[in-house]
Amino acid sequence: MKPVAVISRWIRGRVPGWVVAAAVGWTAATASGTLRAAGATNTVRPLVASPFPVAGPIRLPDVLRSVTNQYPPLLAAFIERDIANGRLRSAQGAFDFQTFAKAFGTPSGYYEAGTLDAGFEQFLGIWGSSVFGGYRIQRGTLPDYDKNRTQAGGEPRMGLRIPLLRDGSIDRRRAGILQARLDRELADPFVRRQQLDFIRAASVAYWSWIGGGERLRIAEELLRVASDRGRALTNQVRSGLIRPIVLTDNHRLVVSRQLGVVQARRRFEAGGIALSLFLRDADGNLVPAARERLPVGFPETPPPDAAQVDRDIEFASRNRPEIRRIRLQLDRADVDLRLARNNLLPNLDVGVGVSQDFGASRYKDKSELEVEAGVELKIPLQRREAKGRVEAAQAQIERFNSEEGFARDRIGAEIRDAFSAWVAAHEQTRQTRLNVELARTLEEAEQTMFERGSADLLAVQIRELASFEARVLEADALAEYFRSQADYEVATARR
């Protein structure tokens, strides 16, 4: 009969079924639970719900969705979770089922015998306990004092070890698993911080691209005005109504504005190239930010609500990745402290084991069921290593508590500063709109006077330039408004 079958039959006959079921069931549940926890990070990885649209205006939600789903640096950040997951699986090796087998004997001598010994040990984790068992069979003759003696059928055995003080509530193996789980959770704040930074960078690139498009439209419109006026001035020169020098001056203005269009186009194209880094199709390829996909103008710019600042600070204090990272580090330091305090305790371990020989009787003292029990006490005297670990863990906890308090203060200051910039940007948009209206009024008046002959071309050029600058300032202010809004939303972790 195989040793495993012998042990199984002996256990069923000698040990209550509920004990075996509880031990095996708990071990299986623990193993499967930790494996499920280890695999849970795979479900957090972002999935591409829909590809980036290949036609129509590019909208900010499409850009941010592309960043979350397809942006390579963010996908690379998710590898941190896989690394932490591998470390957790490694730490779970403390619960691995341990087996051994050995054969030894004395082939020549007064006592000639051989012994085959196989066994197992399983760390349960319930108050640091472990269960062990095995099967031993001996052939030949051994002296009475040799513990390897067995009857002809062999000897199955089973036992339990329980630490009462040190390594009871926690030990190095369980602490390793707890810390590995915390390390896996620490990957989430890292990924979230990366995600917020990339969302902010993508938002800034998007609104800068929109602002560059507005600048290009304004420059082209200003060039078109000068070109249209040049055709009218040509007819007037031919008719002798104005001097040719006026047409030359307007031609100089056209050339100057053509240069402005080239500069505005280059700025817009540079913004589109920067934005395209965040635009990815379903295969991860770059999507060009072409001009035909430029939205018409900016959205509305509602005034920021000052009443939401305090609520957003409270929200960010709970949800910013920096806070969660510090809290997880505090939990990790607490595990270190628990383990260090555990190491201050003396070892007081109890163990019990049962064995039963069966088969043809060769030894009179090996026919009864044997039950062995024992208590072991070890008291470390100086315990300097454990005391040093306690001091180090307490200092770490104090440091993390200080960092958490300052992090909350810094988050509050960052949100208030971002809100202040947002409010200032909104005020600038209001002022620049008024500036555009006034500049256009003056430009139209000057143009009317020029058409009636009561103003010269230089005055018209000055008004057109003032109107152009006012519209450029408005476009810059609108872009700054939405960049400031993105900064605020990222600071509050609401993106």
C-alpha positions in Angstrom: 0.0 0.0 0.0 1.3 3.5 -0.9 2.4 5.7 2.0 -0.1 8.5 1.1 -3.0 6.0 1.1 -1.8 4.6 4.5 -1.6 8.1 6.0 -5.1 9.0 4.6 -6.7 5.8 6.0 -5.0 6.3 9.4 -6.1 9.9 9.6 -9.7 9.0 8.8 -9.7 6.3 11.5 -7.9 8.3 14.2 -8.7 12.1 13.7 -12.2 13.5 13.9 -13.4 14.4 10.4 -14.3 18.0 11.3 -10.7 18.8 12.3 -9.3 17.6 9.0 -12.1 19.4 7.1 -11.5 22.6 8.9 -7.8 22.6 8.5 -7.9 21.7 4.8 -10.8 24.0 4.0 -9.2 26.9 5.8 -5.9 26.4 4.0 -7.7 26.1 0.6 -9.8 29.2 1.2 -6.7 31.1 2.3 -4.8 30.0 -0.8 -7.6 30.7 -3.2 -8.4 34.0 -1.5 -4.9 35.3 -1.8 -4.7 34.1 -5.4 -7.9 35.9 -6.2 -6.6 39.0 -4.5 -3.3 38.7 -6.5 -5.2 38.4 -9.8 -7.6 41.3 -9.0 -5.1 43.9 -10.3 -5.6 42.6 -13.8 -9.2 43.7 -13.8 -8.2 47.3 -12.9 -6.2 47.7 -16.1 -8.1 50.2 -18.4 -9.8 48.6 -21.3 -10.5 50.4 -24.6 -14.3 50.8 -24.6 -14.4 52.6 -28.0 -11.7 53.7 -30.5 -10.8 57.3 -30.9 -13.1 59.0 -33.4 -11.5 59.3 -36.8 -13.7 62.1 -38.1 -15.4 65.2 -36.7 -14.1 67.8 -34.3 -11.7 66.6 -31.6 -13.3 67.0 -28.2 -11.6 67.1 -24.8 -13.5 64.0 -23.5 -12.2 62.0 -26.5 -8.6 63.1 -25.7 -8.9 62.2 -22.0 -10.4 58.8 -22.9 -7.5 58.2 -25.3 -5.0 59.1 -22.5 -6.6 56.7 -20.0 -7.0 53.8 -22.4 -4.1 54.1 -24.9 -1.4 56.5 -23.7 1.9 54.4 -23.6 3.5 56.0 -20.5 0.3 55.4 -18.5 0.2 51.8 -19.7 3.8 51.5 -18.7 2.9 52.7 -15.2 0.4 49.9 -14.9 3.4 47.5 -15.0 4.1 48.6 -11.4 1.0 46.7 -10.4 2.2 43.6 -12.1 5.6 43.9 -10.3 3.8 44.3 -7.0 1.6 41.4 -7.8 4.6 39.2 -8.5 6.1 40.1 -5.1 2.8 39.3 -3.4 2.8 35.9 -5.0 6.4 35.3 -3.9 5.4 36.2 -0.3 2.6 33.7 -0.4 5.2 31.0 -0.6 5.0 31.0 3.2 1.8 29.0 2.8 3.3 26.5 0.3 2.7 22.9 1.2 6.1 21.5 2.2 7.0 17.8 1.7 10.1 15.7 2.2 11.3 12.2 1.7 14.5 10.6 2.8 16.0 7.1 3.0 18.9 6.1 5.2 20.2 3.0 7.0 23.1 0.8 8.0 23.8 -1.7 5.3 26.7 -3.4 7.2 27.2 -3.7 11.0 25.8 -5.2 14.1 22.4 -3.7 13.4 21.6 -3.9 9.7 18.5 -1.9 8.8 17.1 0.7 6.4 14.4 3.4 6.9 12.2 5.3 4.4 10.7 8.4 5.9 8.3 10.8 4.0 6.3 13.6 5.4 4.7 17.1 5.0 4.2 20.3 6.9 1.6 23.0 6.2 1.7 26.4 7.8 -1.9 27.3 8.7 -1.5 30.9 9.8 -4.2 30.5 12.5 -2.3 32.0 15.4 1.0 30.9 13.8 0.1 27.2 13.9 1.2 24.5 11.6 0.2 20.9 11.0 2.6 18.2 10.1 2.5 14.5 9.3 4.2 11.7 7.5 4.9 8.0 7.2 8.0 6.0 8.2 8.7 2.3 7.5 11.8 0.4 8.6 13.3 -2.8 7.4 15.8 -4.9 9.4 16.6 -4.7 13.1 17.3 -1.6 15.2 18.2 -1.2 18.8 15.4 -0.3 21.4 16.7 3.2 21.8 16.4 4.1 18.0 13.3 6.2 17.3 13.3 5.1 13.7 11.9 1.7 14.6 8.6 0.7 13.1 6.5 -2.4 12.9 6.3 -4.3 9.6 3.5 -2.1 8.2 5.1 1.2 9.0 4.1 4.2 11.1 1.9 7.1 10.0 2.0 10.2 12.2 0.4 13.6 12.5 0.8 16.6 14.8 0.2 20.2 15.5 2.4 23.1 16.6 1.1 26.3 18.2 3.1 29.3 19.4 1.4 30.8 22.5 3.4 34.1 22.7 6.0 35.0 20.1 4.8 34.4 16.5 1.2 33.9 17.6 -0.6 37.0 16.4 2.0 37.8 13.8 5.3 36.4 12.5 7.7 37.2 9.7 5.9 35.1 7.2 2.5 36.7 7.7 4.0 40.1 8.0 5.7 39.6 4.6 2.3 38.8 3.0 0.6 41.8 4.7 3.4 44.1 3.5 3.3 42.6 0.0 -0.4 43.3 -0.2 0.2 46.9 0.9 3.0 47.2 -1.7 0.5 46.1 -4.3 -2.0 48.7 -3.1 0.8 51.3 -3.1 1.1 50.8 -6.9 -2.4 52.3 -7.2 -1.5 55.8 -5.9 1.6 55.8 -8.2 -0.6 55.0 -11.2 -3.2 57.5 -10.2 -0.6 60.2 -9.8 0.7 59.4 -13.3 -2.8 59.5 -14.7 -3.6 62.9 -13.2 -0.3 64.3 -14.5 -1.0 63.0 -18.0 -4.6 64.2 -17.9 -3.3 67.7 -17.0 -0.7 67.6 -19.8 -3.2 66.4 -22.3 -5.7 69.1 -21.3 -3.1 71.9 -21.5 -2.0 70.6 -24.9 -5.6 70.5 -26.1 -6.5 74.0 -25.1 -3.2 75.3 -26.4 -4.0 73.7 -29.7 -7.5 75.3 -29.7 -5.9 78.7 -28.8 -3.4 78.3 -31.7 -6.2 77.5 -34.1 -8.0 80.7 -33.0 -4.8 82.7 -33.5 -4.4 81.3 -37.0 -8.0 82.1 -37.9 -7.6 85.7 -36.7 -4.3 86.1 -38.6 -5.9 84.7 -41.8 -8.9 87.0 -41.4 -6.6 90.0 -41.0 -4.7 89.0 -44.1 -8.0 88.6 -46.0 -9.1 92.1 -45.1 -5.8 93.6 -46.3 -6.0 91.5 -49.6 -9.6 92.5 -50.3 -8.7 96.2 -49.6 -5.7 95.9 -52.0 -8.1 94.9 -54.9 -10.2 97.9 -54.2 -7.2 100.2 -53.9 -5.9 98.9 -57.3 -9.1 100.1 -59.0 -8.9 103.4 -57.2 -5.3 103.9 -58.4 -6.3 103.1 -62.0 -9.1 105.6 -61.7 -6.7 108.2 -60.4 -8.6 108.6 -57.1 -5.6 107.8 -54.9 -1.8 107.9 -55.2 0.1 104.6 -56.0 2.0 104.9 -52.8 -1.1 104.0 -50.9 -1.4 100.8 -52.8 2.3 100.1 -52.1 1.7 100.7 -48.4 -1.2 98.2 -48.4 1.0 95.7 -50.3 3.6 96.0 -47.6 0.8 95.3 -45.1 -0.2 92.2 -46.9 3.3 90.8 -46.9 3.6 91.6 -43.2 0.4 89.8 -42.5 1.4 86.9 -44.6 4.4 86.5 -42.4 2.1 86.6 -39.4 0.0 83.8 -40.9 3.1 81.7 -41.4 4.1 82.2 -37.8 0.6 81.5 -36.5 0.4 78.3 -38.7 3.7 77.1 -37.4 2.5 77.6 -33.8 -0.7 75.8 -34.5 1.0 72.9 -36.2 3.5 72.6 -33.2 0.5 72.5 -30.9 -1.2 69.8 -33.0 2.0 67.7 -33.0 2.2 68.0 -29.2 -1.5 67.1 -28.9 -1.3 64.1 -31.2 1.0 62.3 -28.7 -2.1 61.9 -26.6 -4.4 60.8 -29.4 -4.3 57.0 -30.2 -6.5 54.7 -32.2 -7.5 51.2 -31.2 -4.1 49.9 -32.3 -2.2 52.5 -30.4 -1.1 54.5 -33.4 -0.9 58.3 -33.4 -4.0 60.2 -34.6 -2.9 63.5 -36.3 -4.6 66.6 -34.9 -5.4 68.0 -38.3 -6.9 71.5 -38.8 -10.2 70.2 -40.3 -10.8 68.6 -36.9 -10.5 71.8 -35.1 -13.7 72.8 -33.1 -15.2 76.2 -33.9 -14.2 78.5 -31.1 -14.1 77.9 -27.3 -17.0 76.7 -25.1 -18.8 78.9 -22.7 -16.8 80.2 -19.7 -19.0 80.2 -16.6 -17.6 81.9 -13.5 -15.9 79.6 -10.9 -18.0 78.9 -7.8 -16.2 80.0 -4.7 -18.6 77.9 -2.5 -17.1 74.7 -3.9 -13.5 75.3 -2.8 -13.9 74.0 0.7 -15.9 70.9 -0.5 -13.2 70.2 -3.1 -10.4 70.5 -0.5 -12.2 68.0 1.7 -12.7 65.7 -1.3 -9.1 66.0 -2.4 -7.9 65.3 1.2 -9.6 61.9 0.9 -8.9 61.1 -2.7 -5.6 62.5 -3.8 -3.1 59.7 -4.4 -0.5 61.4 -2.2 -2.7 61.0 0.9 -3.5 57.4 0.1 0.2 56.6 -0.5 1.0 58.0 3.0 -1.8 56.1 4.6 -0.6 52.8 3.1 2.9 53.6 4.2 1.6 54.1 7.7 -0.1 50.7 7.5 3.1 49.2 6.4 5.0 50.8 9.2 2.4 49.5 11.6 3.0 46.0 10.4 6.7 46.6 11.1 5.9 47.8 14.6 3.7 44.8 15.3 6.4 42.4 14.1 9.0 44.2 16.2 6.9 44.0 19.3 6.3 40.3 18.6 10.0 39.8 18.6 10.2 41.2 22.1 8.2 38.3 23.4 9.6 35.0 24.6 9.0 31.8 22.6 6.4 29.6 24.3 5.4 26.8 21.9 3.3 23.8 22.5 3.1 20.8 20.2 1.2 17.5 20.1 1.7 14.5 17.8 0.2 11.1 17.4 1.6 8.0 15.7 0.4 4.4 15.3 2.5 1.5 14.1 0.7 -1.3 12.4 1.4 -4.6 10.6 3.3 -7.6 11.9 4.7 -6.9 15.4 8.5 -6.9 15.6 8.8 -4.6 18.7 6.7 -5.0 21.8 6.9 -1.3 22.7 5.6 0.0 19.3 2.2 -1.6 19.2 0.2 1.1 21.1 -1.0 4.5 19.9 1.6 7.0 20.9 0.7 10.5 21.8 3.6 13.0 22.4 3.1 16.5 23.8 5.6 19.1 24.8 6.1 22.7 25.8 9.2 24.8 24.8 10.2 28.1 26.4 12.9 30.4 25.1 13.5 33.8 26.7 15.9 36.3 24.9 17.6 38.4 27.5 18.9 41.5 25.7 16.6 41.7 22.7 18.5 44.6 21.2 17.5 43.9 17.6 13.8 43.8 18.5 14.1 47.0 20.5 15.9 48.7 17.7 13.2 47.6 15.3 10.5 49.0 17.6 12.2 52.4 17.8 12.7 52.5 14.0 9.0 51.6 13.3 7.7 54.2 15.8 10.0 56.8 14.2 8.6 55.9 10.8 5.0 56.2 11.9 5.8 59.6 13.4 7.4 60.7 10.2 4.5 59.6 8.0 2.0 61.3 10.4 3.9 64.5 9.9 4.1 64.0 6.1 0.3 63.4 6.0 -0.4 66.6 7.9 1.8 68.7 5.6 0.4 66.9 2.5 -3.1 68.0 3.5 -1.9 71.6 4.0 -0.1 71.5 0.6 -3.1 70.1 -1.2 -5.3 72.8 0.3 -2.8 75.5 -0.8 -2.5 74.0 -4.2 -6.3 74.0 -4.7 -6.7 77.5 -3.5 -3.9 78.7 -5.8 -5.4 76.9 -8.7 -8.8 78.4 -8.0 -7.3 81.9 -7.7 -5.7 81.4 -11.1 -9.0 80.2 -12.5 -10.8 83.2 -11.2 -8.2 85.5 -12.6 -8.4 83.8 -16.0 -12.2 84.2 -16.0 -11.8 87.9 -15.2 -9.3 88.2 -18.0 -11.8 86.7 -20.5 -14.4 89.2 -19.4 -12.0 92.1 -19.8 -10.6 90.9 -23.2 -14.2 90.5 -24.6 -14.8 94.1 -23.7 -11.5 95.1 -25.2 -12.4 93.3 -28.5 -15.8 95.1 -28.6 -14.2 98.5 -28.1 -11.4 97.8 -30.7 -14.0 96.6 -33.3 -16.1 99.7 -32.7 -13.1 101.9 -33.3 -12.0 99.9 -36.3 -15.4 100.0 -38.0 -15.6 103.8 -37.4 -12.1 104.3 -38.8 -13.0 102.2 -41.8 -16.1 104.2 -42.5 -14.1 107.4 -42.3 -11.5 106.0 -44.7 -14.2 105.0 -47.2 -15.5 108.6 -47.0 -12.0 110.0 -47.6 -11.7 111.7 -44.2 -9.0 109.3 -42.8 -5.9 107.8 -44.3 -4.8 104.2 -44.6 -2.3 104.4 -41.7 -5.1 105.2 -39.2 -7.1 102.2 -40.5 -4.0 99.9 -40.2 -3.5 101.1 -36.6 -7.1 100.3 -35.8 -7.0 96.9 -37.5 -3.8 96.0 -35.6 -5.4 97.1 -32.3 -8.4 94.9 -33.1 -6.1 92.0 -34.0 -4.2 92.3 -30.8 -7.4 92.5 -28.8 -8.7 89.3 -30.4 -5.4 87.5 -29.9 -5.5 88.5 -26.2 -9.0 87.2 -26.0 -8.0 83.8 -27.5 -5.0 83.6 -25.1 -7.3 84.5 -22.2 -9.8 81.8 -23.2 -7.1 79.2 -23.5 -5.7 80.2 -20.1 -9.2 79.9 -18.6 -9.6 76.3 -19.7 -6.0 75.5 -18.7 -6.6 76.9 -15.3 -9.8 75.0 -15.0 -8.0 71.8 -15.9 -5.3 72.6 -13.2 -8.1 73.0 -10.7 -9.9 69.8 -11.6 -6.6 67.8 -11.4 -5.7 69.4 -8.1 -9.0 68.3 -6.7 -8.6 64.8 -8.2 -12.0 65.1 -9.9 -10.6 64.2 -13.3 
